[in-house]
Amino acid sequence: MTALSAIRQPQAVPEPAQELNGILHLLTCGSVDDGKSTLIGRLLWDASDLYDDQRETLKKSGRTAGGTAHPDFSLLVDGLVAEREQGITIDIAWRYFDTDTRRFVIIDSPGHEQYTRNMASGASHADVAIMLVDARHGVKRQTRRHAGILDIVGVKRVILAVNKMDLVDWSQEKFRAIEADFRELTLRFGFRDAIAIPVSAVGGDNVARRSEHMPWYTGPHLLEHLERLPARDITPAGPFRLPVQFVLRDGLDFRGLARTVSSGRVCVGDRVMDALSGKSAHVLRIATMGRDLEFAQQGQAVALQLDTDIDVARGAVLSCPQTQPAVASHIEGRLVWLWETPFDPRAGYLLRTATDLAPISSIKIKSLLDLETLAAKPAQGASVNDIALVGITLGRPVAVDAFAALPGTGAFLIVDATTGASVAGGGVSSAANGSAADAASTFRLTREMLEKGICRDLGSGENDRHEFRRRANEAALLLRAAGVDVKLEL
């Protein structure tokens, strides 16, 4: 998924001074007071090239870590005044540092349940997650919740850092018991690369150097393991997908369908299809900043000019005709409820995919993840931070893929139609067009009805097309609020 809630944008990443072995986006997560900010601060202190004045300022701050003689390393990460005053992380903090072989982008996320949505947002950017637990308390509900969110957003490489080992007398037995609990999480959520490492962030034990206090631990220390992990794979994979975000014009003959290619590769001359309309054309030109390309691949922002001016607008997904996304009016998925207001079956919600926004006719909560047993528990509602399995029926079809196969076109947000707030985020498990029985009991709101009614004053320009869709969505939501199961046919 791209973002599950608004977050502070990261600073521009500086150019590396040398050729590095890939960039690793690293998330830290865990419960309050498990030591996430201290761990990252210690890693920066021991392994990065901090400026001398930063080190001197920290030494002179007068604050120490946990009553020890060590500086309070969390000050290197917690940037908000409220964070420093309360001693907790509230917002996402982004930090960058290089070792001799690798660049790291660190995403330090909050542990408090109130800020779980910020953690979910940070997780959507991560390649690997460090889950922290306090050695005195072990795996908690919030740890299990974070594991479930990592599974939803597709993070499959996880490190369990068992912190504060100094407070349990470096006990091997305590560590092994926590490690066993962690193994249950890895099996439940299918993490493909998982390891538990005993650390003491305050003293730096097993952070960037091996600890002398735990000779019984023979595995890698944290930095050693991180440097071994493969970087994010940017090789174009999967079928071609370009969710259309903008339609660009130059005032002459150019009409470009623009956005970042979310998967695969497309070449000049290839035939592409709009899954929603079923119309196709050949790629005449691939334009990017100041030049044309012969091909475009995953991760590149481009504008495609087609040889035929087919009716494609924001929300469409271009693909190869042989490997199209599903055009679905019903999706099954998993989500995390992010909003303080619980799910209300009578409320109006919208489904936001990569670039589309469609009205939701109904949401059925099928089950919630029990954070004690890690089993699915039948349910009909969801509250803040709940992880749910849902069935969503839409007012009109959208083009989507299964998240496990193509995250770029398989992630979604649920948006409150009144406030515009993103209330939940998740991924598509399966998609279908719905049954004939569903169609028989559904009111069909067609393009012809809208053209003769509330959209009769609109023309055929790009702005009018956007306004047409906006009014159609609004009409569907009003009908839904009045108890009418409606399907948009545009």
C-alpha positions in Angstrom: 0.0 0.0 0.0 1.2 3.7 -0.7 0.0 5.4 2.4 -2.5 4.6 5.1 -2.7 8.1 6.7 -1.1 11.5 6.4 2.5 11.4 7.5 5.4 13.9 7.6 7.2 13.7 4.3 10.8 12.5 4.5 13.7 14.9 3.6 15.4 14.4 0.3 17.9 11.5 0.5 21.4 12.8 0.0 23.5 11.3 -2.8 25.7 8.5 -1.6 29.4 9.3 -1.6 30.2 5.8 -2.8 28.6 2.9 -4.6 26.5 1.1 -2.0 24.9 -2.3 -1.9 21.3 -1.1 -2.3 19.0 0.9 0.0 17.1 -0.8 2.8 14.0 0.8 4.3 13.8 -0.2 7.9 10.8 0.2 10.2 10.9 0.0 14.0 7.8 -0.9 15.9 6.6 -2.2 19.2 4.9 -1.2 22.4 5.4 2.0 24.4 8.7 2.1 26.3 10.2 -0.9 24.6 13.0 1.3 23.5 12.6 1.9 19.8 13.9 5.4 19.7 16.8 4.5 22.0 17.7 1.5 19.7 17.8 3.6 16.6 19.6 6.4 18.4 22.2 3.9 19.5 22.6 2.6 16.0 23.1 6.1 14.7 25.6 6.8 17.5 27.7 3.6 16.9 27.4 3.1 13.2 26.8 6.4 11.4 28.9 9.4 10.7 27.1 11.8 13.1 28.5 15.3 13.2 30.8 16.1 16.1 28.4 18.9 17.2 25.5 16.5 17.3 27.5 14.1 19.6 28.6 17.0 21.8 25.0 18.4 22.1 23.7 15.0 23.1 26.4 14.6 25.7 25.6 18.1 27.2 21.9 17.6 27.1 21.9 16.4 30.7 19.5 13.6 29.9 20.6 10.0 30.4 19.1 6.7 29.2 17.2 4.9 31.9 19.2 6.4 34.7 22.5 5.0 33.3 25.6 7.0 32.5 24.9 6.7 28.8 23.4 9.7 26.9 19.7 9.6 26.0 20.0 8.3 22.5 16.3 8.7 21.8 16.9 12.5 21.4 18.6 11.7 18.1 15.2 10.5 16.8 12.3 12.1 18.7 12.0 15.5 17.0 8.7 16.9 18.3 8.5 18.9 21.5 5.7 16.7 22.7 7.8 13.6 22.1 10.7 15.0 24.1 8.4 16.1 26.9 6.5 12.8 27.2 9.3 10.4 26.3 7.2 8.7 23.6 7.2 8.6 19.8 4.1 10.2 18.2 4.8 10.9 14.6 6.8 8.9 12.1 10.5 9.9 12.2 12.7 9.4 9.2 16.5 9.1 9.4 19.2 8.1 7.0 22.7 6.8 7.4 25.4 4.9 5.5 27.7 2.1 6.4 30.6 1.0 4.3 28.3 -1.3 2.3 24.8 0.0 2.5 22.4 2.9 2.9 19.6 2.7 5.5 16.4 4.7 5.6 15.0 4.3 9.1 11.3 4.7 9.8 10.8 5.0 13.5 7.1 4.5 14.3 5.0 5.1 17.4 4.2 2.3 19.9 1.2 3.8 21.6 -2.2 2.3 20.5 -3.5 5.8 19.8 -0.9 6.3 17.0 -1.2 2.8 15.4 -2.4 4.4 12.2 1.0 6.2 12.0 2.8 2.9 12.4 0.6 1.4 9.6 1.5 4.3 7.4 5.3 3.8 8.0 5.0 0.1 7.5 3.7 0.7 4.0 7.1 2.0 3.0 9.3 -0.6 4.7 11.4 -3.5 3.4 12.1 -5.0 6.8 10.7 -4.4 10.3 12.4 -4.5 13.6 9.8 -5.4 16.2 11.0 -4.5 19.7 9.9 -6.1 23.0 11.0 -5.5 26.5 12.8 -8.6 27.8 10.9 -8.3 31.1 7.5 -8.4 29.5 7.9 -10.3 26.2 5.4 -10.3 23.4 2.3 -8.1 24.0 -1.0 -7.5 22.3 0.4 -4.5 20.6 3.3 -6.7 19.3 0.8 -9.1 17.8 -1.2 -6.2 16.3 1.9 -4.8 14.7 2.7 -8.2 13.3 -0.8 -8.4 11.8 -0.4 -5.0 10.2 3.0 -5.9 8.7 1.3 -8.9 7.2 -1.5 -6.8 5.7 1.0 -4.3 4.0 3.3 -7.1 2.8 6.4 -6.8 5.0 7.7 -10.3 5.2 11.2 -9.7 6.7 11.0 -9.2 10.4 13.6 -9.0 13.2 12.5 -9.4 16.8 14.9 -7.2 19.0 14.5 -8.5 22.6 15.6 -5.3 24.3 16.7 -4.4 27.9 18.4 -7.8 28.4 20.5 -6.0 31.0 17.4 -5.8 33.2 16.9 -9.6 33.2 20.5 -10.3 34.0 21.2 -11.3 30.4 19.1 -14.4 30.9 19.2 -17.0 28.1 16.1 -18.7 29.4 14.1 -15.5 29.3 15.2 -14.8 25.7 14.5 -18.4 24.5 10.9 -18.2 25.9 10.3 -14.9 24.1 11.9 -16.3 21.0 9.4 -19.3 21.1 6.5 -16.8 21.3 7.9 -15.0 18.3 8.1 -18.2 16.3 4.3 -18.5 16.7 3.9 -15.1 15.1 6.2 -16.0 12.2 4.2 -19.2 11.5 0.8 -17.4 11.8 1.7 -14.6 9.4 4.1 -16.3 7.1 7.1 -14.1 7.6 9.7 -15.6 5.3 12.8 -14.1 6.9 12.6 -13.9 10.7 15.2 -13.8 13.5 15.3 -12.9 17.2 18.3 -11.0 18.6 18.9 -10.2 22.3 20.0 -6.6 22.7 20.5 -3.8 25.2 20.0 -0.6 23.3 21.3 1.6 26.1 24.7 -0.2 26.3 24.9 -1.1 22.6 25.0 -4.8 23.3 24.4 -6.7 20.0 23.4 -3.5 18.3 26.5 -2.6 16.2 28.9 -4.8 18.1 28.7 -8.2 19.7 27.9 -8.3 23.4 30.3 -9.7 25.9 27.5 -10.2 28.4 25.7 -12.9 26.3 28.3 -15.5 25.1 25.5 -18.0 24.8 24.1 -16.1 21.8 26.0 -17.1 18.6 23.9 -15.4 16.0 24.6 -12.0 14.2 24.3 -8.7 16.0 21.6 -6.3 14.6 23.7 -4.3 12.2 25.5 -7.4 10.9 22.2 -9.0 10.1 20.8 -5.8 8.5 23.8 -5.6 6.2 23.2 -9.1 5.0 19.6 -8.6 3.9 18.9 -8.1 0.2 17.9 -4.6 -0.9 14.5 -3.8 -2.3 14.1 -5.6 -5.6 13.4 -2.9 -8.3 13.6 -5.4 -11.1 10.3 -5.0 -13.2 8.1 -7.9 -12.2 4.6 -9.0 -12.9 2.3 -7.8 -15.7 2.2 -4.2 -16.8 0.0 -1.9 -14.8 -0.3 1.9 -15.0 -3.1 3.4 -12.9 -4.0 6.6 -14.6 -3.7 9.6 -12.3 -3.7 12.6 -14.7 -4.6 13.3 -18.4 -2.0 15.7 -19.7 -2.4 18.0 -22.7 0.0 20.5 -24.3 -2.6 22.6 -26.0 -1.9 21.0 -29.3 -2.2 17.3 -30.2 -0.6 15.7 -27.2 -2.8 13.8 -24.8 -0.8 11.8 -22.2 -2.1 9.3 -19.6 0.2 9.9 -16.7 1.4 8.2 -13.5 4.1 5.9 -12.2 4.2 2.4 -13.7 3.2 0.2 -10.7 4.4 -3.1 -12.2 5.9 -4.6 -15.3 7.1 -2.9 -18.4 5.6 -1.3 -21.5 7.3 -0.4 -24.9 6.4 1.9 -27.7 4.2 0.0 -30.1 2.7 -2.3 -27.4 -1.0 -2.7 -27.3 -2.6 -1.6 -24.0 -6.1 -1.9 -22.7 -8.3 0.0 -20.2 -9.8 -2.8 -18.1 -12.9 -0.8 -17.2 -14.0 0.1 -20.7 -12.4 -2.8 -22.5 -11.0 -0.4 -25.1 -7.5 -0.7 -26.4 -4.9 1.2 -28.4 -1.2 1.1 -29.2 1.5 3.1 -27.4 2.6 5.9 -29.8 4.9 7.7 -27.4 6.3 7.4 -23.9 7.2 10.8 -22.5 9.0 11.7 -19.3 10.8 14.8 -18.0 12.4 16.5 -21.0 12.7 13.4 -23.2 11.0 10.4 -24.8 11.7 6.7 -23.9 11.5 3.5 -25.9 10.2 1.7 -22.9 9.1 2.4 -19.3 9.2 0.0 -16.4 8.1 -0.3 -12.7 8.9 2.8 -10.7 9.1 5.2 -13.6 6.8 8.2 -13.8 5.7 8.6 -17.5 2.9 9.8 -19.7 1.7 7.4 -22.4 0.4 8.8 -25.7 -1.8 6.4 -27.5 -2.4 6.1 -31.3 -6.2 6.2 -30.7 -7.9 8.7 -28.5 -9.9 6.3 -26.3 -12.0 7.6 -23.4 -9.6 7.0 -20.5 -9.6 9.2 -17.4 -8.3 9.1 -13.8 -9.1 5.8 -12.1 -8.5 3.7 -15.2 -5.8 1.0 -15.1 -3.9 0.4 -18.3 -2.6 -3.2 -18.8 -1.6 -5.7 -21.4 -4.8 -7.3 -23.0 -3.5 -10.8 -22.1 -3.1 -10.0 -18.3 -5.8 -7.6 -17.3 -6.7 -6.8 -13.7 -10.1 -7.9 -12.3 -13.0 -5.6 -13.0 -14.8 -6.1 -9.7 -18.0 -4.9 -8.0 -17.2 -7.1 -4.9 -13.9 -7.6 -3.2 -12.8 -9.7 -0.2 -9.9 -8.3 1.8 -8.1 -7.7 5.0 -7.9 -4.3 6.6 -6.9 -2.4 9.8 -9.5 0.0 11.1 -7.6 3.3 11.7 -10.3 5.7 12.8 -11.5 6.5 16.3 -15.1 6.3 15.2 -16.1 2.6 14.9 -17.5 1.1 11.7 -21.1 2.1 11.1 -23.0 0.0 8.5 -25.3 2.9 7.9 -22.5 5.4 7.1 -21.4 6.4 3.6 -18.0 5.1 2.7 -15.8 5.3 -0.5 -13.2 2.9 -1.7 -10.0 4.5 -2.9 -7.7 2.3 -5.0 -4.5 3.4 -6.7 -6.2 6.3 -8.5 -9.9 5.5 -8.4 -12.6 6.5 -5.9 -15.8 4.4 -5.9 -18.9 4.5 -3.7 -19.4 1.5 -1.4 -22.8 -0.1 -1.3 -22.1 -2.3 1.7 -19.3 -3.5 4.0 -19.6 -6.8 5.8 -17.2 -7.4 8.7 -16.7 -11.2 8.7 -14.2 -11.7 11.4 -11.6 -9.9 13.6 -8.1 -11.1 14.5 -8.0 -12.2 18.2 -4.8 -10.7 19.4 -4.5 -13.3 22.2 -5.0 -16.5 20.2 -4.2 -15.1 16.7 -7.3 -16.8 15.5 -10.1 -15.3 13.4 -13.1 -14.5 15.6 -16.5 -14.0 13.9 -17.7 -10.4 14.3 -20.0 -7.8 12.8 -18.2 -4.6 13.7 -14.8 -3.1 14.0 -13.2 -0.4 16.2 -10.0 1.5 16.1 -6.9 -0.7 15.6 -9.0 -3.8 14.8 -7.7 -6.1 12.1 -10.6 -7.5 10.1 -11.6 -9.8 7.2 -14.2 -8.0 5.2 -16.4 -8.3 2.1 -17.0 -5.0 0.3 -19.7 -4.5 -2.4 -19.2 -1.5 -4.6 -21.6 0.9 -6.3 -19.7 0.5 -9.5 -16.9 -1.8 -10.7 -13.2 -0.9 -10.1 -10.0 -2.4 -11.6 -8.0 -4.2 -9.0 -5.5 -7.0 -8.4 -4.8 -9.3 -5.5 -2.5 -7.5 -3.1 -0.2 -10.5 -2.7 0.5 -10.5 -6.4 0.5 -6.8 -7.3 0.5 -4.5 -4.2 0.4 -1.3 -6.3 -3.1 -2.1 -7.7 -4.2 -4.4 -4.8 -4.1 -1.9 -1.9 -7.1 0.2 -0.9 -8.3 2.8 1.6 -11.8 3.2 3.0 -12.7 6.8 3.1 -15.5 8.5 5.1 -17.7 10.1 2.5 -18.7 13.0 4.8 -15.4 14.0 6.3 -12.9 12.6 3.7 -11.0 10.9 6.4 -9.2 7.6 5.7 -10.8 5.3 8.2 -9.3 2.0 7.2 -6.6 0.6 4.9 -6.0 -2.9 3.6 -5.3 -5.2 0.7 -7.5 -7.2 -1.8 -7.5 -10.9 -1.2 -10.0 -11.7 -4.1 -12.3 -9.9 -6.5 -15.5 -10.8 -8.3 -18.2 -9.2 -10.3 -21.0 -10.3 -8.0 -23.9 -12.8 -8.5 -27.0 -12.6 -10.6 -29.1 -12.6 -7.4 -27.2 -9.5 -6.2 -28.0 -7.8 -9.6 -31.7 -8.6 -9.4 -32.1 -6.7 -6.1 -29.8 -3.7 -7.1 -30.9 -0.4 -8.5 -28.9 0.4 -11.7 -27.9 4.0 -11.9 -26.8 4.3 -15.6 -24.8 6.9 -17.5 -28.0 7.7 -19.5 -30.0 8.5 -16.4 -27.2 10.8 -15.1 -26.8 12.6 -18.5 -30.5 13.3 -18.6 -30.6 14.4 -14.9 -28.1 15.9 -12.6 -25.3 15.8 -15.2 -27.2 17.3 -18.1 -25.2 20.6 -17.9 -21.8 18.9 -18.4 -19.8 18.6 -21.6 -17.1 16.2 -22.7 -13.9 17.9 -21.5 -11.5 16.5 -18.9 -12.9 18.7 -16.1 -16.4 17.8 -17.0 -15.6 14.1 -16.9 -14.2 14.4 -13.3 -17.3 16.4 -12.3 -19.6 13.7 -13.9 -17.9 11.0 -11.8 -18.0 13.1 -8.7 -21.8 13.7 -9.0 -22.4 10.0 -9.9 -20.6 8.9 -6.7 -22.5 11.5 -4.6 -25.8 10.3 -6.1 -24.9 6.7 -5.3 -24.0 7.6 -1.7 -27.3 9.4 -1.2 -29.3 6.4 -2.5 -27.2 4.1 -0.3 -28.0 6.3 2.8 -31.7 6.0 1.9 -31.4 2.2 2.0 -31.2 1.6 -1.7 -28.7 -0.9 -2.9 -27.3 0.9 -6.0 -24.9 0.0 -8.8 -23.3 2.6 -11.0 -23.0 1.8 -14.6 -20.8 4.4 -16.2 
